[in-house]
Amino acid sequence: MDNKQTAIRTIYFSIIGNISLALIKGLAGLFGNSYALIADAIESTTDIFSSLLVLFGLKYAKRPADQNHPYGHGKIEPLITFMVVAFLVTSATIIAYESIQNIQSPHETPKSWTLLVLGGIILWKEISFRIIIKKSKETNSSSLKADAWHHRSDAITSVMAFLGISIAILFGKGYEAADDWAALLASFFILYNSYLIFRPALGEIMDENIYDDLMLEIREKSVEVPGVLGTEKCFIRKAGTEYHVDLHAIVNGAISVEEGHNIAHRLKDYLRDKIPHLGHVLIHIEPE
């Protein structure tokens, strides 16, 4: 199974989980008198739509290269990531606003059984985060990484809700708004995570040359090809799950143009064979 298909299967897992948890949180918050859980449900609802966006982006990115898109359609991934971040910021803003409103209005203490619900939710969201972040690294998918951090953000809001409800139950009258304060604090965590997701996607869309480990691997593999004496410039840019490479290879200056051309082709084929997630590899021959 290729990287793109793996990423798509992973996002289906994410969507099913988000739908289930949004329903559980919403019902538990409604019947358990906990706005922190309702806020959690709001975030899970936005997670459903953002995951659907990621699914669209991954499927679009699978389209093969064509005349208008010779490097493929992978650049849609960071664009989808920007939209996911927008969903995160929106949900954080809604949670913060509603939390402030609830803090100012007296309400009942949350039910103690909501802590059991939250405990299960925290465990599931952390497991989901670890599964999806692992797949995002395997597939080099920025939008899948954003979806993974959605799960981590959800786990954080659930932890905050757990602490808030615990305080409200433990200290009783006068502390009913503790879970609202917890939801407000969680909204700031969500905003911070939004930045952490946004920054790498911005680097991807701006073609930042920041892949030092991959560059080192390319240089090491290049000199294994007969006729390649070394490498000079190496530029890497990411598009979806693939990395496109511009590499200057140093060869004997006395060889023929045809021989230099053949070395370039052998080098390109060798790199793509040894490093499977490479896309286009452009080799420029430099005389020693």
Backbone torsions as a table, in degrees:
resi	resn	phi	psi	omega
1	MET	NA	131.3	-178.2
2	ASP	-79.7	171.5	-176.0
3	ASN	-58.8	-41.3	-175.3
4	LYS	-67.1	-41.0	179.1
5	GLN	-67.5	-37.8	176.8
6	THR	-61.7	-43.7	180.0
7	ALA	-62.8	-40.2	-179.6
8	ILE	-66.0	-43.0	178.1
9	ARG	-63.3	-37.2	179.6
10	THR	-65.2	-39.3	-177.7
11	ILE	-70.9	-29.4	173.7
12	TYR	-62.5	-41.4	175.5
13	PHE	-58.7	-42.2	-179.8
14	SER	-64.7	-43.7	-178.2
15	ILE	-63.1	-46.0	-180.0
16	ILE	-61.1	-42.9	179.0
17	GLY	-63.2	-42.0	-178.9
18	ASN	-66.2	-39.7	178.6
19	ILE	-62.7	-45.6	-178.9
20	SER	-62.5	-46.1	-176.4
21	LEU	-70.7	-34.1	178.5
22	ALA	-60.9	-42.1	178.8
23	LEU	-66.8	-45.3	-179.0
24	ILE	-62.8	-46.3	-178.8
25	LYS	-65.2	-44.4	-178.0
26	GLY	-61.0	-46.7	-179.9
27	LEU	-67.3	-41.6	179.5
28	ALA	-65.7	-39.7	178.9
29	GLY	-67.4	-38.7	-179.1
30	LEU	-67.5	-47.9	-176.9
31	PHE	-85.9	-15.2	-179.0
32	GLY	-102.9	7.9	177.2
33	ASN	58.7	38.5	-179.2
34	SER	-121.4	111.6	176.1
35	TYR	-70.7	-29.7	178.8
36	ALA	-58.4	-38.2	177.3
37	LEU	-71.5	-38.2	177.3
38	ILE	-64.0	-41.1	176.4
39	ALA	-60.4	-40.9	176.6
40	ASP	-60.2	-41.1	179.1
41	ALA	-64.9	-37.4	177.5
42	ILE	-60.7	-44.9	-179.2
43	GLU	-65.3	-40.7	179.2
44	SER	-64.3	-32.5	177.2
45	THR	-66.4	-43.7	176.6
46	THR	-66.2	-31.1	177.1
47	ASP	-61.7	-35.6	179.4
48	ILE	-61.1	-47.8	-178.3
49	PHE	-68.0	-38.1	179.4
50	SER	-68.4	-35.7	177.7
51	SER	-67.1	-36.2	175.0
52	LEU	-63.6	-37.7	175.5
53	LEU	-62.3	-44.8	179.0
54	VAL	-61.3	-41.6	178.5
55	LEU	-60.2	-44.6	177.4
56	PHE	-59.8	-45.7	-178.9
57	GLY	-62.1	-42.7	-179.8
58	LEU	-65.2	-39.7	179.4
59	LYS	-69.2	-38.3	178.4
60	TYR	-66.6	-40.0	-178.6
61	ALA	-65.1	-19.7	179.6
62	LYS	-72.1	-17.1	-177.7
63	ARG	-59.2	138.7	-178.9
64	PRO	-70.8	162.0	176.9
65	ALA	-60.5	146.3	176.8
66	ASP	-137.6	-172.1	-175.0
67	GLN	-62.5	-38.2	-179.7
68	ASN	-84.7	-17.4	-178.8
69	HIS	-132.7	71.7	-175.1
70	PRO	-64.2	-20.5	178.0
71	TYR	-98.8	13.9	-179.7
72	GLY	86.4	-167.8	-174.6
73	HIS	-116.3	19.7	-174.7
74	GLY	-64.8	-22.6	-177.5
75	LYS	-65.8	-11.4	177.6
76	ILE	-68.3	-23.2	-177.6
77	GLU	-60.3	-52.0	177.5
78	PRO	-64.1	-30.2	176.6
79	LEU	-65.0	-41.4	176.3
80	ILE	-64.6	-37.7	178.2
81	THR	-60.0	-39.7	177.1
82	PHE	-60.2	-39.9	178.9
83	MET	-67.2	-38.7	177.1
84	VAL	-61.1	-42.6	177.4
85	VAL	-60.8	-39.6	178.1
86	ALA	-61.4	-39.8	176.0
87	PHE	-62.5	-43.0	179.4
88	LEU	-61.2	-46.9	-179.1
89	VAL	-63.4	-40.7	179.0
90	THR	-62.7	-45.8	-179.1
91	SER	-65.4	-37.6	178.2
92	ALA	-64.3	-39.4	179.7
93	THR	-66.3	-43.1	178.8
94	ILE	-63.2	-44.9	179.9
95	ILE	-61.8	-44.5	-179.5
96	ALA	-62.6	-45.2	-178.4
97	TYR	-63.0	-48.8	-178.4
98	GLU	-66.3	-34.3	178.1
99	SER	-63.4	-44.6	179.2
100	ILE	-62.5	-40.6	178.0
101	GLN	-62.4	-41.9	-178.1
102	ASN	-72.7	-32.6	177.7
103	ILE	-61.6	-34.4	-177.8
104	GLN	-82.0	-9.0	-177.6
105	SER	-117.4	127.1	178.9
106	PRO	-62.6	143.1	176.3
107	HIS	-153.8	173.3	-176.0
108	GLU	-73.2	156.9	175.3
109	THR	-70.0	138.0	178.8
110	PRO	-59.7	151.7	177.7
111	LYS	-72.2	144.0	-176.8
112	SER	-65.7	-28.9	-178.2
113	TRP	-68.3	-15.6	178.0
114	THR	-65.2	-22.9	177.9
115	LEU	-65.6	-36.5	177.9
116	LEU	-65.1	-41.8	178.0
117	VAL	-60.6	-46.7	-178.3
118	LEU	-64.2	-38.7	178.6
119	GLY	-58.4	-44.1	177.9
120	GLY	-66.1	-39.0	179.8
121	ILE	-64.1	-45.3	-179.6
122	ILE	-58.8	-45.9	-180.0
123	LEU	-61.0	-46.2	-178.2
124	TRP	-65.3	-42.5	-177.7
125	LYS	-67.3	-35.7	178.5
126	GLU	-68.7	-39.7	175.8
127	ILE	-62.2	-43.7	179.3
128	SER	-61.3	-43.0	178.6
129	PHE	-58.1	-47.8	-176.0
130	ARG	-65.8	-37.8	178.6
131	ILE	-65.3	-47.5	-173.4
132	ILE	-75.2	-36.0	178.7
133	ILE	-66.6	-34.3	176.2
134	LYS	-64.4	-44.0	178.9
135	LYS	-66.8	-34.1	179.6
136	SER	-65.3	-35.4	177.9
137	LYS	-72.2	-38.3	179.3
138	GLU	-65.6	-35.3	-174.8
139	THR	-101.2	-4.9	-177.8
140	ASN	58.8	35.9	-176.4
141	SER	-98.9	117.0	179.6
142	SER	-71.1	-36.0	-179.8
143	SER	-71.5	-33.3	175.4
144	LEU	-68.1	-36.6	175.8
145	LYS	-63.0	-41.5	177.8
146	ALA	-61.5	-40.1	179.2
147	ASP	-66.8	-36.4	177.5
148	ALA	-61.5	-43.5	-179.7
149	TRP	-69.7	-21.6	171.0
150	HIS	-60.9	-43.2	178.9
151	HIS	-66.0	-39.8	178.2
152	ARG	-65.4	-40.0	176.7
153	SER	-61.5	-40.5	178.8
154	ASP	-63.7	-41.0	178.0
155	ALA	-62.8	-39.1	179.7
156	ILE	-65.0	-45.0	178.9
157	THR	-63.6	-33.9	178.4
158	SER	-69.7	-37.6	176.3
159	VAL	-63.8	-43.8	178.2
160	MET	-61.7	-41.3	178.5
161	ALA	-63.4	-41.1	179.5
162	PHE	-60.2	-45.6	179.7
163	LEU	-65.0	-43.3	-178.5
164	GLY	-63.6	-45.4	179.8
165	ILE	-66.0	-38.4	178.4
166	SER	-60.5	-43.4	178.9
167	ILE	-64.4	-44.0	-178.9
168	ALA	-61.9	-40.4	-179.2
169	ILE	-73.9	-42.3	-176.5
170	LEU	-66.4	-43.5	-175.0
171	PHE	-95.3	-12.9	172.3
172	GLY	71.6	-142.4	-173.0
173	LYS	-55.6	134.1	-178.5
174	GLY	97.8	-14.5	-179.0
175	TYR	-116.4	19.1	-177.4
176	GLU	-60.3	-28.2	-176.1
177	ALA	-86.3	5.9	-177.2
178	ALA	-59.5	-38.7	-179.7
179	ASP	-71.3	-25.8	175.6
180	ASP	-69.7	-41.0	175.5
181	TRP	-62.7	-36.8	178.1
182	ALA	-63.5	-42.5	178.7
183	ALA	-64.4	-38.4	178.5
184	LEU	-63.7	-43.8	178.2
185	LEU	-62.9	-39.8	-179.9
186	ALA	-61.8	-33.6	-179.4
187	SER	-62.0	-33.3	178.2
188	PHE	-71.8	-35.6	174.8
189	PHE	-62.0	-40.4	179.8
190	ILE	-63.3	-41.9	178.9
191	LEU	-63.3	-40.2	179.1
192	TYR	-64.6	-44.9	177.9
193	ASN	-63.7	-30.7	177.2
194	SER	-60.7	-41.2	178.1
195	TYR	-65.4	-42.1	-179.2
196	LEU	-62.3	-32.1	177.2
197	ILE	-77.3	-40.4	-174.5
198	PHE	-66.7	-41.1	-171.7
199	ARG	-61.0	-48.9	178.3
200	PRO	-64.0	-35.6	179.3
201	ALA	-65.4	-36.9	176.5
202	LEU	-64.3	-41.5	177.2
203	GLY	-61.4	-37.2	179.7
204	GLU	-67.2	-43.8	-177.9
205	ILE	-70.5	-26.0	179.4
206	MET	-91.7	4.6	179.6
207	ASP	57.0	44.3	176.2
208	GLU	-66.9	137.7	-179.5
209	ASN	-92.3	79.8	-169.7
210	ILE	-122.2	17.7	-173.1
211	TYR	-104.0	67.4	-173.2
212	ASP	-63.5	-41.0	-179.3
213	ASP	-64.1	-42.3	178.7
214	LEU	-67.3	-39.3	178.4
215	MET	-60.0	-43.0	179.0
216	LEU	-63.6	-41.1	178.9
217	GLU	-63.6	-41.0	178.9
218	ILE	-62.8	-44.3	-180.0
219	ARG	-63.6	-41.5	-179.1
220	GLU	-66.9	-40.9	-179.8
221	LYS	-70.8	-32.0	-175.3
222	SER	-61.9	-42.2	-176.4
223	VAL	-73.8	-5.2	174.8
224	GLU	-79.6	-12.9	-179.3
225	VAL	-85.0	125.9	179.3
226	PRO	-55.8	131.5	179.4
227	GLY	99.3	-19.2	178.0
228	VAL	-90.0	115.8	-177.4
229	LEU	-88.9	-21.1	-179.3
230	GLY	174.0	-175.0	178.4
231	THR	-131.0	155.4	178.5
232	GLU	-116.7	-105.0	-179.8
233	LYS	-72.2	145.3	176.5
234	CYS	-145.6	111.5	179.8
235	PHE	-112.6	135.9	-178.6
236	ILE	-129.5	135.7	173.5
237	ARG	-137.0	147.8	-173.7
238	LYS	-104.4	140.1	175.3
239	ALA	-141.0	104.7	-177.4
240	GLY	68.5	-123.1	-178.9
241	THR	-97.7	5.4	-176.1
242	GLU	-118.3	155.7	176.3
243	TYR	-114.9	127.4	177.9
244	HIS	-100.2	135.8	-169.6
245	VAL	-123.6	134.8	168.5
246	ASP	-114.1	116.8	-173.7
247	LEU	-128.2	133.9	173.7
248	HIS	-98.3	117.3	-178.9
249	ALA	-106.5	136.2	-178.8
250	ILE	-95.5	128.2	179.6
251	VAL	-131.2	171.3	176.7
252	ASN	-61.0	125.7	-176.5
253	GLY	-70.6	-10.6	-176.1
254	ALA	-92.5	-6.8	-177.4
255	ILE	-78.0	166.7	-178.3
256	SER	-77.2	163.2	176.9
257	VAL	-60.4	-41.1	-178.7
258	GLU	-62.8	-41.4	180.0
259	GLU	-67.0	-40.3	176.4
260	GLY	-62.0	-39.4	177.6
261	HIS	-62.0	-42.6	-179.5
262	ASN	-66.9	-38.7	177.9
263	ILE	-62.5	-41.8	179.3
264	ALA	-60.1	-42.0	179.6
265	HIS	-67.7	-40.9	178.6
266	ARG	-64.0	-39.3	179.6
267	LEU	-65.1	-45.4	179.2
268	LYS	-59.5	-48.2	-178.3
269	ASP	-64.9	-38.1	-178.6
270	TYR	-66.2	-44.7	-179.8
271	LEU	-63.5	-43.1	-179.0
272	ARG	-68.9	-27.3	177.7
273	ASP	-76.3	-41.6	-176.4
274	LYS	-82.3	-25.9	-179.6
275	ILE	-124.7	88.5	-168.7
276	PRO	-60.9	-27.5	-175.8
277	HIS	-85.3	13.2	174.5
278	LEU	-80.2	141.3	176.3
279	GLY	-98.5	-112.9	176.7
280	HIS	-73.2	136.1	175.6
281	VAL	-126.1	114.0	179.5
282	LEU	-105.3	120.7	-177.8
283	ILE	-105.7	125.9	174.0
284	HIS	-109.7	126.6	-176.9
285	ILE	-89.0	127.9	176.8
286	GLU	-113.4	130.8	175.6
287	PRO	-72.2	145.7	-179.1
288	GLU	-62.2	NA	NA
